[in-house]
Amino acid sequence: MNATSRDFYADCDREMLLRAMIRSGFTHEELADESSAQLRKIARSERRKGRGDRVPTSNSRQLIGQLCSGAAKSTNELRAIAIERALGMDDGSIFVPKVYRVTRDAARQSA
């Protein structure tokens, strides 16, 4: 998952996420804070490479809660990488990258 795009999404393996959170001992709030710190590092790296536009800068506690409860099934790929790194997991072990055909006002359809 090293080659990323700001328009990619990643589907969450909810069971793996919950196991990783239990093993790490993070609460939703702690994971959101730690993954936001990781995401800021990723954003700095993207800016240095000249790809700084449309890069998310934080992971909300709501998003983490929705991923854990199953209410949200996917998120931006860079957010997913930040969550995996905050949990000490390898890139791609919890989230699977997925390319969606996206139009701004339409529902996403899997490619």
Secondary structure as UniProt FT lines:
FT   TURN            6..7
FT   STRAND          9..12
FT   HELIX           14..24
FT   HELIX           28..48
FT   TURN            49..50
FT   TURN            53..54
FT   HELIX           61..69
FT   STRAND          74..76
FT   HELIX           77..86
FT   TURN            87..88
FT   TURN            91..92
FT   STRAND          95..98
FT   STRAND          100..101
FT   TURN            104..105
FT   STRAND          109..110
//
